[in-house]
C-alpha cells in the first residue's frame, strides 16, 4: 500500500499519494509485480517505497464471463498469493527500512445475494528491518468491489477497511478506510483514484491522516 511525505503543518493541505504499479504476466498462474510510490509510515517519515514481487494465482472463480474483471486477472481467482521485498529509503534523516512481504488474498463472489459484488479478504505479514531493528506487522484488509459500465467506460468502484497489528506496540495500532475506483484507459493501462483515512494509535500520540491516492497501473 503507498503514502506521501509529510508537509510542514503550517503549509499542509490534503496530501496526494502517487503510485505506479507494473504487472508482467509470466503465465496463466504467475506474474511479476513492481511498485514505486511515496510513503509516510507512523513515526518514521520515508519518502519512497520500491518493491519487486511474485504473484501466484489459484483456481478461477466460476462466474458469468460478463462479470469478470478485465485487467487484473487475480480478482477472478479464488486465491492469490504474493511474495515480495520492499525498500523504503529516507530522504529526511529518518530510518530506512527493508521489508519482506507475504500475503494471501481469498475472494468470494456474492452474485447470488448482491448481484455481482466481489468480497476479498487479504492477510499480509510485513517482516520489517527499520534501521537494522527487526519487527513484524500483521495486516488484514476486507474489500468489496464490482465492475460496471458507464456507457462505453468500465469502472471498478470499491471500499476497503484494513487493520494493522504492530509487534513494536503489541497491539492493533492502525485502522485504514479507503473509498475509490479504477478506470481502464486501454487494454494495458488503468488509472485509479481513492480517498484514504488512517488512524494511528502507536507511538506517543494518536494521529489521523487523510489523503488522496492516485495510482497508474500498467499490464504487460
N, CA and C atoms as a LAMMPS dump frame, in Angstrom:
ITEM: TIMESTEP
0
ITEM: NUMBER OF ATOMS
660
ITEM: BOX BOUNDS ff ff ff
-5.0000000000000000e+02 5.0000000000000000e+02
-5.0000000000000000e+02 5.0000000000000000e+02
-5.0000000000000000e+02 5.0000000000000000e+02
ITEM: ATOMS id mol type element x y z
1 1 1 N 0.691 -0.792 0
2 1 2 C 0 0 0
3 1 3 C 0.928 1.064 0
4 2 1 N 1.389 2.786 0.502
5 2 2 C 1.507 3.762 -0.572
6 2 3 C 1.344 5.216 -0.114
7 3 1 N 2.11 5.919 0.4
8 3 2 C 1.759 7.185 1.01
9 3 3 C 2.818 8.226 0.728
10 4 1 N 2.536 9.481 1.094
11 4 2 C 3.401 10.571 0.691
12 4 3 C 4.051 11.258 1.875
13 5 1 N 5.177 11.887 1.637
14 5 2 C 5.928 12.513 2.723
15 5 3 C 5.16 13.678 3.306
16 6 1 N 5.401 13.914 4.579
17 6 2 C 4.662 14.963 5.288
18 6 3 C 5.117 16.331 4.847
19 7 1 N 4.182 17.278 4.883
20 7 2 C 4.461 18.671 4.578
21 7 3 C 4.394 19.42 5.893
22 8 1 N 5.215 20.437 6.115
23 8 2 C 5.123 21.193 7.358
24 8 3 C 3.687 21.593 7.654
25 9 1 N 3.309 21.512 8.933
26 9 2 C 1.904 21.673 9.306
27 9 3 C 1.324 23 8.858
28 10 1 N 2.113 24.047 8.879
29 10 2 C 1.592 25.368 8.524
30 10 3 C 1.175 25.435 7.076
31 11 1 N 1.821 24.627 6.219
32 11 2 C 1.533 24.714 4.79
33 11 3 C 0.761 23.506 4.285
34 12 1 N 0.429 22.57 5.167
35 12 2 C -0.118 21.307 4.717
36 12 3 C -1.564 21.426 4.259
37 13 1 N -1.836 20.841 3.12
38 13 2 C -3.195 20.616 2.654
39 13 3 C -3.36 19.11 2.537
40 14 1 N -4.46 18.647 1.987
41 14 2 C -4.652 17.206 1.829
42 14 3 C -3.564 16.647 0.927
43 15 1 N -2.737 15.72 1.415
44 15 2 C -1.646 15.208 0.586
45 15 3 C -2.161 14.289 -0.511
46 16 1 N -1.402 14.206 -1.579
47 16 2 C -1.681 13.282 -2.67
48 16 3 C -0.59 12.216 -2.653
49 17 1 N -0.995 10.943 -2.681
50 17 2 C -0.058 9.833 -2.608
51 17 3 C 0.041 9.184 -3.996
52 18 1 N 1.052 9.499 -4.777
53 18 2 C 1.185 8.907 -6.115
54 18 3 C 1.803 7.521 -6.057
55 19 1 N 1.416 6.673 -7.005
56 19 2 C 1.921 5.298 -7.065
57 19 3 C 1.917 4.817 -8.509
58 20 1 N 2.932 4.053 -8.871
59 20 2 C 2.992 3.401 -10.186
60 20 3 C 3.16 1.9 -9.952
61 21 1 N 2.23 1.111 -10.456
62 21 2 C 2.276 -0.35 -10.355
63 21 3 C 2.467 -0.935 -11.746
64 22 1 N 3.303 -1.961 -11.835
65 22 2 C 3.556 -2.622 -13.117
66 22 3 C 3.455 -4.127 -12.928
67 23 1 N 2.622 -4.773 -13.748
68 23 2 C 2.46 -6.222 -13.713
69 23 3 C 3.007 -6.816 -15.012
70 24 1 N 3.783 -7.886 -14.883
71 24 2 C 4.335 -8.591 -16.042
72 24 3 C 3.866 -10.044 -15.961
73 25 1 N 3.023 -10.439 -16.883
74 25 2 C 2.46 -11.794 -16.869
75 25 3 C 3.505 -12.811 -17.315
76 26 1 N 3.694 -13.855 -16.511
77 26 2 C 4.609 -14.936 -16.865
78 26 3 C 3.871 -16.101 -17.511
79 27 1 N 2.739 -16.471 -16.917
80 27 2 C 1.874 -17.498 -17.484
81 27 3 C 0.496 -17.347 -16.846
82 28 1 N -0.358 -18.343 -17.002
83 28 2 C -1.728 -18.226 -16.522
84 28 3 C -1.815 -18.147 -15.004
85 29 1 N -0.771 -18.581 -14.294
86 29 2 C -0.836 -18.645 -12.835
87 29 3 C 0.205 -17.792 -12.128
88 30 1 N 1.052 -17.104 -12.846
89 30 2 C 2.123 -16.352 -12.183
90 30 3 C 2.399 -15.049 -12.923
91 31 1 N 2.799 -14.036 -12.156
92 31 2 C 3.191 -12.767 -12.747
93 31 3 C 4.164 -12.063 -11.795
94 32 1 N 4.871 -11.083 -12.317
95 32 2 C 5.72 -10.219 -11.512
96 32 3 C 4.982 -8.917 -11.247
97 33 1 N 5.236 -8.337 -10.086
98 33 2 C 4.608 -7.084 -9.702
99 33 3 C 5.674 -6.139 -9.165
100 34 1 N 5.775 -4.945 -9.762
101 34 2 C 6.728 -3.929 -9.339
102 34 3 C 5.949 -2.691 -8.89
103 35 1 N 6.37 -2.121 -7.754
104 35 2 C 5.663 -0.963 -7.202
105 35 3 C 6.661 0.14 -6.895
106 36 1 N 6.263 1.365 -7.185
107 36 2 C 7.051 2.547 -6.827
108 36 3 C 6.08 3.598 -6.325
109 37 1 N 6.325 4.088 -5.106
110 37 2 C 5.391 5.034 -4.514
111 37 3 C 6.107 5.883 -3.475
112 38 1 N 5.377 6.821 -2.879
113 38 2 C 5.902 7.595 -1.763
114 38 3 C 5.123 7.234 -0.517
115 39 1 N 5.78 7.297 0.638
116 39 2 C 5.211 6.698 1.843
117 39 3 C 5.429 7.558 3.071
118 40 1 N 4.412 7.556 3.956
119 40 2 C 4.575 8.097 5.307
120 40 3 C 4.205 6.998 6.278
121 41 1 N 5.149 6.558 7.09
122 41 2 C 4.937 5.411 7.968
123 41 3 C 5.048 5.819 9.43
124 42 1 N 3.919 5.913 10.117
125 42 2 C 3.863 6.12 11.55
126 42 3 C 4.813 7.229 11.989
127 43 1 N 5.708 6.953 12.94
128 43 2 C 6.599 7.992 13.443
129 43 3 C 7.751 8.26 12.482
130 44 1 N 8.099 7.269 11.654
131 44 2 C 9.187 7.448 10.71
132 44 3 C 8.627 8.006 9.397
133 45 1 N 9.238 9.026 8.878
134 45 2 C 8.816 9.567 7.594
135 45 3 C 9.777 9.081 6.528
136 46 1 N 9.265 8.326 5.583
137 46 2 C 10.06 7.883 4.447
138 46 3 C 9.463 8.499 3.207
139 47 1 N 10.287 8.654 2.195
140 47 2 C 9.8 9.339 1.004
141 47 3 C 9.917 8.476 -0.238
142 48 1 N 9.851 7.17 -0.049
143 48 2 C 9.842 6.289 -1.2
144 48 3 C 9.612 4.859 -0.775
145 49 1 N 8.971 4.101 -1.636
146 49 2 C 8.852 2.657 -1.454
147 49 3 C 8.99 2.016 -2.822
148 50 1 N 9.937 1.105 -2.93
149 50 2 C 10.213 0.433 -4.197
150 50 3 C 10.234 -1.058 -3.927
151 51 1 N 9.513 -1.816 -4.744
152 51 2 C 9.415 -3.237 -4.454
153 51 3 C 9.275 -4.101 -5.684
154 52 1 N 9.676 -5.364 -5.518
155 52 2 C 9.51 -6.396 -6.537
156 52 3 C 8.84 -7.597 -5.883
157 53 1 N 7.87 -8.185 -6.576
158 53 2 C 7.065 -9.253 -6.002
159 53 3 C 6.771 -10.321 -7.047
160 54 1 N 6.451 -11.506 -6.557
161 54 2 C 5.942 -12.588 -7.394
162 54 3 C 4.525 -12.894 -6.941
163 55 1 N 3.584 -12.909 -7.878
164 55 2 C 2.183 -13.231 -7.587
165 55 3 C 1.864 -14.612 -8.145
166 56 1 N 1.172 -15.414 -7.347
167 56 2 C 0.711 -16.733 -7.763
168 56 3 C -0.809 -16.786 -7.636
169 57 1 N -1.485 -17.291 -8.664
170 57 2 C -2.949 -17.321 -8.695
171 57 3 C -3.443 -18.762 -8.752
172 58 1 N -4.532 -19.046 -8.026
173 58 2 C -5.04 -20.404 -7.934
174 58 3 C -6.542 -20.438 -8.19
175 59 1 N -6.994 -21.418 -8.91
176 59 2 C -8.396 -21.788 -9.108
177 59 3 C -9.291 -20.626 -9.536
178 60 1 N -9.657 -20.568 -10.799
179 60 2 C -10.544 -19.497 -11.275
180 60 3 C -11.905 -19.519 -10.576
181 61 1 N -12.463 -18.338 -10.386
182 61 2 C -13.819 -18.206 -9.861
183 61 3 C -14.801 -18.483 -10.993
184 62 1 N -15.799 -19.285 -10.734
185 62 2 C -16.802 -19.588 -11.751
186 62 3 C -17.888 -18.532 -11.715
187 63 1 N -17.835 -17.635 -12.676
188 63 2 C -18.809 -16.542 -12.76
189 63 3 C -19.209 -16.357 -14.211
190 64 1 N -20.289 -15.651 -14.398
191 64 2 C -20.676 -15.223 -15.739
192 64 3 C -19.514 -14.43 -16.341
193 65 1 N -19.04 -14.779 -17.548
194 65 2 C -17.911 -14.058 -18.153
195 65 3 C -18.113 -12.551 -18.212
196 66 1 N -19.351 -12.093 -18.254
197 66 2 C -19.615 -10.653 -18.3
198 66 3 C -19.276 -9.97 -16.977
199 67 1 N -19.123 -10.742 -15.887
200 67 2 C -18.826 -10.181 -14.579
201 67 3 C -17.344 -10.23 -14.231
202 68 1 N -16.521 -10.823 -15.083
203 68 2 C -15.103 -10.964 -14.773
204 68 3 C -14.393 -9.62 -14.87
205 69 1 N -13.341 -9.459 -14.05
206 69 2 C -12.527 -8.243 -14.081
207 69 3 C -11.6 -8.313 -15.281
208 70 1 N -11.591 -7.251 -16.078
209 70 2 C -10.933 -7.307 -17.368
210 70 3 C -9.401 -7.272 -17.296
211 71 1 N -8.839 -6.389 -16.477
212 71 2 C -7.389 -6.203 -16.49
213 71 3 C -6.684 -7.004 -15.398
214 72 1 N -7.147 -6.94 -14.177
215 72 2 C -6.477 -7.626 -13.073
216 72 3 C -7.067 -9.019 -12.905
217 73 1 N -6.413 -10.015 -13.513
218 73 2 C -6.955 -11.369 -13.507
219 73 3 C -6.94 -11.993 -12.118
220 74 1 N -6.133 -11.469 -11.193
221 74 2 C -6.095 -12.048 -9.851
222 74 3 C -7.457 -11.943 -9.17
223 75 1 N -8.266 -10.961 -9.567
224 75 2 C -9.585 -10.789 -8.968
225 75 3 C -10.585 -11.831 -9.473
226 76 1 N -10.179 -12.597 -10.466
227 76 2 C -11.013 -13.68 -10.966
228 76 3 C -10.579 -15.033 -10.405
229 77 1 N -9.726 -15.024 -9.373
230 77 2 C -9.22 -16.256 -8.776
231 77 3 C -9.674 -16.378 -7.329
232 78 1 N -9.899 -17.619 -6.902
233 78 2 C -10.326 -17.884 -5.538
234 78 3 C -9.24 -17.486 -4.545
235 79 1 N -7.975 -17.702 -4.906
236 79 2 C -6.866 -17.416 -4.006
237 79 3 C -5.695 -16.837 -4.786
238 80 1 N -5.088 -15.789 -4.236
239 80 2 C -3.87 -15.207 -4.81
240 80 3 C -2.845 -15.053 -3.689
241 81 1 N -1.591 -15.41 -3.976
242 81 2 C -0.502 -15.326 -3.005
243 81 3 C 0.577 -14.407 -3.556
244 82 1 N 1.135 -13.561 -2.694
245 82 2 C 2.202 -12.642 -3.096
246 82 3 C 3.407 -12.785 -2.169
247 83 1 N 4.578 -12.878 -2.756
248 83 2 C 5.841 -12.906 -2.014
249 83 3 C 6.686 -11.766 -2.554
250 84 1 N 7.175 -10.878 -1.667
251 84 2 C 7.884 -9.72 -2.19
252 84 3 C 8.865 -9.1 -1.227
253 85 1 N 9.547 -8.101 -1.746
254 85 2 C 10.518 -7.33 -0.971
255 85 3 C 10.297 -5.852 -1.27
256 86 1 N 10.357 -5.019 -0.233
257 86 2 C 10.201 -3.58 -0.399
258 86 3 C 11.386 -2.867 0.266
259 87 1 N 11.843 -1.806 -0.358
260 87 2 C 12.856 -0.948 0.24
261 87 3 C 12.277 0.435 0.399
262 88 1 N 12.353 0.969 1.616
263 88 2 C 11.817 2.294 1.918
264 88 3 C 12.972 3.191 2.346
265 89 1 N 13.552 3.948 1.43
266 89 2 C 14.646 4.848 1.801
267 89 3 C 14.113 6.07 2.531
268 90 1 N 14.984 6.751 3.236
269 90 2 C 14.618 8.004 3.895
270 90 3 C 15.465 9.127 3.315
271 91 1 N 14.79 10.213 2.93
272 91 2 C 15.484 11.36 2.367
273 91 3 C 15.476 12.542 3.339
274 92 1 N 14.986 12.314 4.576
275 92 2 C 14.856 13.416 5.528
276 92 3 C 15.555 13.113 6.845
277 93 1 N 16.495 12.179 6.825
278 93 2 C 17.223 11.862 8.042
279 93 3 C 16.576 10.814 8.912
280 94 1 N 15.449 10.258 8.492
281 94 2 C 14.79 9.209 9.26
282 94 3 C 15.426 7.858 8.99
283 95 1 N 14.778 6.81 9.483
284 95 2 C 15.311 5.462 9.355
285 95 3 C 14.842 4.818 8.056
286 96 1 N 15.778 4.209 7.316
287 96 2 C 15.42 3.435 6.134
288 96 3 C 14.881 2.075 6.582
289 97 1 N 14.143 1.416 5.69
290 97 2 C 13.531 0.136 6.04
291 97 3 C 13.677 -0.867 4.919
292 98 1 N 14.045 -2.098 5.279
293 98 2 C 13.954 -3.261 4.397
294 98 3 C 12.774 -4.089 4.876
295 99 1 N 11.913 -4.49 3.935
296 99 2 C 10.673 -5.154 4.33
297 99 3 C 10.396 -6.363 3.436
298 100 1 N 10.232 -7.515 4.066
299 100 2 C 9.727 -8.686 3.36
300 100 3 C 8.222 -8.727 3.462
301 101 1 N 7.569 -9.179 2.402
302 101 2 C 6.101 -9.183 2.348
303 101 3 C 5.616 -10.578 1.971
304 102 1 N 4.654 -11.076 2.728
305 102 2 C 3.988 -12.333 2.411
306 102 3 C 2.501 -12.116 2.623
307 103 1 N 1.717 -12.342 1.575
308 103 2 C 0.275 -12.112 1.709
309 103 3 C -0.52 -13.133 0.919
310 104 1 N -1.75 -13.343 1.374
311 104 2 C -2.686 -14.237 0.691
312 104 3 C -4.046 -13.565 0.657
313 105 1 N -4.69 -13.593 -0.508
314 105 2 C -5.995 -12.959 -0.678
315 105 3 C -7.011 -13.986 -1.149
316 106 1 N -8.056 -14.171 -0.364
317 106 2 C -9.168 -15.053 -0.738
318 106 3 C -10.322 -14.199 -1.237
319 107 1 N -10.993 -14.673 -2.284
320 107 2 C -12.082 -13.896 -2.888
321 107 3 C -13.359 -14.716 -2.946
322 108 1 N -14.478 -13.996 -2.706
323 108 2 C -15.776 -14.658 -2.611
324 108 3 C -16.795 -13.87 -3.42
325 109 1 N -17.234 -14.37 -4.573
326 109 2 C -18.281 -13.662 -5.33
327 109 3 C -19.609 -13.738 -4.599
328 110 1 N -20.313 -12.608 -4.557
329 110 2 C -21.596 -12.535 -3.867
330 110 3 C -22.723 -12.393 -4.88
331 111 1 N -22.594 -13.058 -5.998
332 111 2 C -23.537 -12.911 -7.107
333 111 3 C -24.958 -13.263 -6.702
334 112 1 N -25.122 -14.339 -5.945
335 112 2 C -26.471 -14.814 -5.629
336 112 3 C -27.224 -13.861 -4.713
337 113 1 N -26.503 -13.099 -3.894
338 113 2 C -27.148 -12.251 -2.894
339 113 3 C -27.133 -10.782 -3.289
340 114 1 N -25.993 -10.297 -3.772
341 114 2 C -25.821 -8.867 -4.015
342 114 3 C -25.521 -8.535 -5.474
343 115 1 N -26.004 -9.354 -6.385
344 115 2 C -25.738 -9.072 -7.787
345 115 3 C -24.362 -9.561 -8.178
346 116 1 N -23.46 -8.636 -8.534
347 116 2 C -22.13 -9.052 -8.995
348 116 3 C -21.016 -8.471 -8.131
349 117 1 N -21.251 -8.326 -6.828
350 117 2 C -20.22 -7.831 -5.934
351 117 3 C -19.172 -8.913 -5.675
352 118 1 N -17.942 -8.475 -5.395
353 118 2 C -16.859 -9.387 -5.056
354 118 3 C -16.292 -8.981 -3.705
355 119 1 N -16.243 -9.933 -2.773
356 119 2 C -15.677 -9.703 -1.449
357 119 3 C -14.284 -10.331 -1.407
358 120 1 N -13.303 -9.591 -0.888
359 120 2 C -11.928 -10.081 -0.767
360 120 3 C -11.459 -9.925 0.668
361 121 1 N -10.682 -10.907 1.135
362 121 2 C -10.083 -10.866 2.469
363 121 3 C -8.583 -11.11 2.307
364 122 1 N -7.804 -10.056 2.539
365 122 2 C -6.352 -10.157 2.379
366 122 3 C -5.659 -10.187 3.737
367 123 1 N -4.842 -11.213 3.964
368 123 2 C -3.985 -11.294 5.145
369 123 3 C -2.546 -11.067 4.702
370 124 1 N -1.85 -10.156 5.392
371 124 2 C -0.489 -9.799 4.982
372 124 3 C 0.423 -9.712 6.198
373 125 1 N 1.637 -10.265 6.03
374 125 2 C 2.686 -10.135 7.027
375 125 3 C 3.801 -9.263 6.463
376 126 1 N 4.203 -8.242 7.235
377 126 2 C 5.364 -7.414 6.914
378 126 3 C 6.488 -7.785 7.872
379 127 1 N 7.618 -8.204 7.329
380 127 2 C 8.797 -8.519 8.127
381 127 3 C 9.76 -7.342 7.97
382 128 1 N 9.897 -6.518 9.013
383 128 2 C 10.487 -5.194 8.877
384 128 3 C 11.848 -5.096 9.586
385 129 1 N 12.783 -4.5 8.882
386 129 2 C 14.073 -4.148 9.462
387 129 3 C 14.213 -2.637 9.313
388 130 1 N 13.897 -1.904 10.39
389 130 2 C 13.926 -0.444 10.379
390 130 3 C 15.216 0.004 11.032
391 131 1 N 16.115 0.537 10.238
392 131 2 C 17.429 0.935 10.744
393 131 3 C 18.105 -0.237 11.451
394 132 1 N 17.916 -1.443 10.894
395 132 2 C 18.538 -2.651 11.438
396 132 3 C 17.761 -3.347 12.527
397 133 1 N 16.729 -2.714 13.089
398 133 2 C 15.934 -3.315 14.171
399 133 3 C 14.755 -4.086 13.578
400 134 1 N 14.593 -5.347 13.982
401 134 2 C 13.541 -6.192 13.405
402 134 3 C 12.223 -6.028 14.148
403 135 1 N 11.137 -5.979 13.407
404 135 2 C 9.788 -6.055 13.957
405 135 3 C 8.898 -6.663 12.887
406 136 1 N 7.685 -7.018 13.263
407 136 2 C 6.748 -7.549 12.278
408 136 3 C 5.395 -6.868 12.449
409 137 1 N 4.605 -6.959 11.379
410 137 2 C 3.282 -6.335 11.387
411 137 3 C 2.318 -7.207 10.602
412 138 1 N 1.163 -7.461 11.198
413 138 2 C 0.109 -8.213 10.518
414 138 3 C -0.973 -7.248 10.082
415 139 1 N -1.44 -7.435 8.849
416 139 2 C -2.465 -6.563 8.304
417 139 3 C -3.586 -7.419 7.719
418 140 1 N -4.823 -7.058 8.048
419 140 2 C -5.971 -7.745 7.462
420 140 3 C -6.869 -6.718 6.788
421 141 1 N -7.159 -6.951 5.512
422 141 2 C -7.942 -5.988 4.733
423 141 3 C -9.158 -6.667 4.106
424 142 1 N -10.335 -6.104 4.351
425 142 2 C -11.571 -6.543 3.715
426 142 3 C -11.934 -5.556 2.614
427 143 1 N -12.28 -6.081 1.441
428 143 2 C -12.633 -5.227 0.3
429 143 3 C -13.939 -5.699 -0.302
430 144 1 N -14.713 -4.739 -0.809
431 144 2 C -15.915 -5.041 -1.579
432 144 3 C -15.884 -4.183 -2.83
433 145 1 N -16.099 -4.815 -3.977
434 145 2 C -15.964 -4.095 -5.245
435 145 3 C -16.808 -4.752 -6.315
436 146 1 N -16.917 -4.063 -7.446
437 146 2 C -17.62 -4.621 -8.594
438 146 3 C -17.163 -3.885 -9.849
439 147 1 N -17.372 -4.506 -10.994
440 147 2 C -17.155 -3.82 -12.267
441 147 3 C -18.508 -3.478 -12.854
442 148 1 N -18.622 -2.26 -13.388
443 148 2 C -19.855 -1.854 -14.034
444 148 3 C -19.52 -0.96 -15.222
445 149 1 N -20.484 -0.751 -16.064
446 149 2 C -20.287 0.055 -17.262
447 149 3 C -21.034 1.372 -17.141
448 150 1 N -20.324 2.447 -17.466
449 150 2 C -20.935 3.77 -17.599
450 150 3 C -20.813 4.164 -19.059
451 151 1 N -21.811 3.792 -19.838
452 151 2 C -21.696 3.952 -21.28
453 151 3 C -20.602 3.022 -21.794
454 152 1 N -19.63 3.544 -22.557
455 152 2 C -18.559 2.696 -23.07
456 152 3 C -17.417 2.483 -22.075
457 153 1 N -17.498 3.076 -20.877
458 153 2 C -16.395 3.043 -19.918
459 153 3 C -16.663 1.998 -18.841
460 154 1 N -15.652 1.152 -18.569
461 154 2 C -15.724 0.215 -17.459
462 154 3 C -15.18 0.888 -16.203
463 155 1 N -15.878 0.744 -15.096
464 155 2 C -15.479 1.362 -13.836
465 155 3 C -15.495 0.293 -12.743
466 156 1 N -14.513 0.354 -11.841
467 156 2 C -14.4 -0.612 -10.753
468 156 3 C -14.399 0.134 -9.406
469 157 1 N -15.572 0.509 -8.861
470 157 2 C -15.612 1.155 -7.547
471 157 3 C -15.377 0.13 -6.435
472 158 1 N -14.799 0.601 -5.322
473 158 2 C -14.505 -0.314 -4.227
474 158 3 C -14.509 0.429 -2.898
475 159 1 N -14.628 -0.371 -1.827
476 159 2 C -14.469 0.102 -0.455
477 159 3 C -13.588 -0.905 0.269
478 160 1 N -12.616 -0.406 1.063
479 160 2 C -11.68 -1.278 1.76
480 160 3 C -11.503 -0.804 3.2
481 161 1 N -11.408 -1.777 4.111
482 161 2 C -11.103 -1.471 5.502
483 161 3 C -9.984 -2.391 5.948
484 162 1 N -8.951 -1.817 6.598
485 162 2 C -7.783 -2.6 6.978
486 162 3 C -7.374 -2.287 8.416
487 163 1 N -6.998 -3.34 9.149
488 163 2 C -6.459 -3.19 10.488
489 163 3 C -5.028 -3.686 10.535
490 164 1 N -4.189 -3.026 11.342
491 164 2 C -2.76 -3.33 11.443
492 164 3 C -2.426 -3.705 12.888
493 165 1 N -1.766 -4.85 13.073
494 165 2 C -1.223 -5.213 14.378
495 165 3 C 0.288 -5.107 14.298
496 166 1 N 0.894 -4.275 15.161
497 166 2 C 2.325 -3.983 15.11
498 166 3 C 3.01 -4.577 16.334
499 167 1 N 4.037 -5.404 16.089
500 167 2 C 4.735 -6.039 17.205
501 167 3 C 5.473 -5.029 18.08
502 168 1 N 5.806 -3.873 17.557
503 168 2 C 6.524 -2.875 18.351
504 168 3 C 5.66 -2.312 19.468
505 169 1 N 4.348 -2.279 19.223
506 169 2 C 3.421 -1.748 20.228
507 169 3 C 2.595 -2.847 20.887
508 170 1 N 2.724 -4.084 20.356
509 170 2 C 1.973 -5.238 20.878
510 170 3 C 0.473 -4.96 20.915
511 171 1 N -0.054 -4.342 19.83
512 171 2 C -1.48 -4.062 19.766
513 171 3 C -1.865 -3.71 18.326
514 172 1 N -3.17 -3.642 18.077
515 172 2 C -3.682 -3.129 16.811
516 172 3 C -3.476 -1.613 16.828
517 173 1 N -2.559 -1.135 16.011
518 173 2 C -2.109 0.253 16.125
519 173 3 C -2.585 1.154 14.986
520 174 1 N -3.246 0.6 13.989
521 174 2 C -3.723 1.445 12.883
522 174 3 C -4.976 0.845 12.272
523 175 1 N -5.91 1.714 11.902
524 175 2 C -7.037 1.329 11.062
525 175 3 C -7.035 2.249 9.842
526 176 1 N -7.527 1.709 8.729
527 176 2 C -7.497 2.469 7.477
528 176 3 C -8.756 2.192 6.673
529 177 1 N -9.373 3.248 6.159
530 177 2 C -10.553 3.139 5.306
531 177 3 C -10.25 3.785 3.97
532 178 1 N -10.538 3.071 2.882
533 178 2 C -10.315 3.577 1.527
534 178 3 C -11.6 3.463 0.724
535 179 1 N -11.926 4.525 -0.017
536 179 2 C -13.03 4.531 -0.97
537 179 3 C -12.48 5.012 -2.294
538 180 1 N -12.656 4.226 -3.361
539 180 2 C -12.062 4.63 -4.627
540 180 3 C -12.657 3.911 -5.808
541 181 1 N -12.033 4.117 -6.962
542 181 2 C -12.465 3.479 -8.204
543 181 3 C -11.306 3.485 -9.182
544 182 1 N -11.265 2.458 -10.027
545 182 2 C -10.268 2.394 -11.097
546 182 3 C -10.98 2.442 -12.442
547 183 1 N -10.24 2.934 -13.449
548 183 2 C -10.813 3.152 -14.78
549 183 3 C -9.832 2.635 -15.833
550 184 1 N -10.154 1.564 -16.538
551 184 2 C -9.281 1.129 -17.624
552 184 3 C -9.243 2.177 -18.737
553 185 1 N -8.038 2.571 -19.114
554 185 2 C -7.864 3.528 -20.206
555 185 3 C -7.662 2.792 -21.517
556 186 1 N -6.783 1.784 -21.486
557 186 2 C -6.568 0.905 -22.633
558 186 3 C -6.546 -0.538 -22.104
559 187 1 N -6.197 -1.476 -22.959
560 187 2 C -6.124 -2.869 -22.544
561 187 3 C -4.956 -3.128 -21.612
562 188 1 N -4.015 -2.182 -21.503
563 188 2 C -2.833 -2.38 -20.661
564 188 3 C -2.601 -1.243 -19.676
565 189 1 N -3.509 -0.304 -19.577
566 189 2 C -3.285 0.876 -18.752
567 189 3 C -4.545 1.195 -17.972
568 190 1 N -4.378 1.375 -16.673
569 190 2 C -5.505 1.65 -15.798
570 190 3 C -5.155 2.804 -14.863
571 191 1 N -6.118 3.685 -14.613
572 191 2 C -5.959 4.77 -13.654
573 191 3 C -6.873 4.531 -12.469
574 192 1 N -6.407 4.942 -11.289
575 192 2 C -7.174 4.719 -10.065
576 192 3 C -7.052 5.932 -9.155
577 193 1 N -8.141 6.29 -8.52
578 193 2 C -8.135 7.345 -7.523
579 193 3 C -8.891 6.89 -6.289
580 194 1 N -8.45 7.359 -5.11
581 194 2 C -9.139 6.96 -3.893
582 194 3 C -8.971 8.014 -2.798
583 195 1 N -9.879 7.967 -1.83
584 195 2 C -9.785 8.755 -0.611
585 195 3 C -9.373 7.827 0.515
586 196 1 N -8.43 8.267 1.346
587 196 2 C -7.875 7.411 2.387
588 196 3 C -7.943 8.124 3.735
589 197 1 N -8.353 7.388 4.767
590 197 2 C -8.347 7.909 6.134
591 197 3 C -7.693 6.879 7.036
592 198 1 N -6.613 7.28 7.711
593 198 2 C -5.886 6.4 8.625
594 198 3 C -5.948 6.962 10.038
595 199 1 N -6.05 6.049 11.009
596 199 2 C -5.984 6.459 12.411
597 199 3 C -4.933 5.605 13.105
598 200 1 N -3.881 6.254 13.627
599 200 2 C -2.773 5.573 14.284
600 200 3 C -2.824 5.793 15.786
601 201 1 N -2.637 4.694 16.544
602 201 2 C -2.584 4.78 17.997
603 201 3 C -1.254 4.289 18.544
604 202 1 N -0.291 3.968 17.656
605 202 2 C 1.036 3.581 18.1
606 202 3 C 1.867 4.819 18.395
607 203 1 N 2.948 4.643 19.126
608 203 2 C 3.799 5.782 19.433
609 203 3 C 3.278 6.581 20.605
610 204 1 N 3.79 7.783 20.742
611 204 2 C 3.497 8.606 21.917
612 204 3 C 2.176 9.365 21.826
613 205 1 N 1.63 9.516 20.615
614 205 2 C 0.387 10.276 20.448
615 205 3 C -0.431 9.691 19.312
616 206 1 N -1.752 9.755 19.43
617 206 2 C -2.626 9.315 18.351
618 206 3 C -2.557 10.306 17.19
619 207 1 N -2.852 9.788 15.99
620 207 2 C -2.754 10.643 14.818
621 207 3 C -3.738 10.171 13.757
622 208 1 N -4.388 11.121 13.093
623 208 2 C -5.282 10.821 11.98
624 208 3 C -4.741 11.471 10.718
625 209 1 N -4.718 10.703 9.631
626 209 2 C -4.219 11.197 8.35
627 209 3 C -5.284 10.981 7.288
628 210 1 N -5.547 12.023 6.507
629 210 2 C -6.463 11.912 5.368
630 210 3 C -5.72 12.324 4.116
631 211 1 N -5.92 11.567 3.027
632 211 2 C -5.158 11.835 1.807
633 211 3 C -5.947 11.395 0.588
634 212 1 N -5.458 11.819 -0.56
635 212 2 C -5.976 11.404 -1.861
636 212 3 C -4.902 10.554 -2.534
637 213 1 N -5.285 9.381 -3.014
638 213 2 C -4.349 8.496 -3.699
639 213 3 C -4.559 8.535 -5.201
640 214 1 N -3.454 8.441 -5.947
641 214 2 C -3.5 8.415 -7.416
642 214 3 C -2.572 7.309 -7.889
643 215 1 N -3.131 6.325 -8.576
644 215 2 C -2.365 5.147 -8.985
645 215 3 C -2.437 4.981 -10.5
646 216 1 N -1.278 4.754 -11.116
647 216 2 C -1.213 4.364 -12.519
648 216 3 C -0.758 2.903 -12.565
649 217 1 N -1.505 2.062 -13.247
650 217 2 C -1.189 0.635 -13.316
651 217 3 C -0.992 0.235 -14.773
652 218 1 N 0.102 -0.494 -15.014
653 218 2 C 0.446 -0.979 -16.349
654 218 3 C 0.446 -2.503 -16.327
655 219 1 N -0.102 -3.117 -17.38
656 219 2 C -0.172 -4.574 -17.507
657 219 3 C 0.55 -5.012 -18.773
658 220 1 N 1.473 -5.937 -18.617
659 220 2 C 2.219 -6.469 -19.776
660 220 3 C 2.124 -7.987 -19.815
